[in-house]
Amino acid sequence: MWLLGGLRGATAPAAIGGPFRLTDQTGQTVTEKNLVGRPSIVFFGFTHCPEVIRPTALFEMSEVLRAMGPDAGKLNAYFVSVDPERDTSSVMKDYIASFDPHLKGLTGSPDEIARMISAYRVYAKKIPLKDGDYTMDHTALTI
């Protein structure tokens, strides 16, 4: 209706999402097809994040999943790394172990992560630190 002009004054739906191919903390491939037919929560961050908000958001997601009981299996919950250089599958596995087992940690190659970040309209940028290390500036948003 919007495209045909039938909903004047209404905005077009947001174009968020698209094809992706990442790996979860167990080595299993996850694609956009895994999102089809189930409600999904997607959070972007990285395991070395110095901010309290990232682990807090994942803890809150875990609490929601725990409160859902057996229904938690009907929901996709993904933590997508914006730092594929450090967040390998094994690092994600160790990090995600602190949260509800329904929460999956996704990572991939820098190109794969860049494609998903772009498709989901997430901002992420590597920021060098004075000591030679780096941090990631990124959108702190749960989709």
Buried (B, 14 or more C-beta within 10 A) or exposed (E): EEEEEEEEEEEEEEEEBEEBBBBBBEEEEBEBEBBEEEEBBBBBBBBBBEEEEBBEBBEEBBEBBEEBEEEBEEBBBBBBBBBBBBBBBEBBBEBBEEBBEBBBBBBBEEEBBBBBBEBBBBEBEEEEEEEEEEBBEBBBBBB
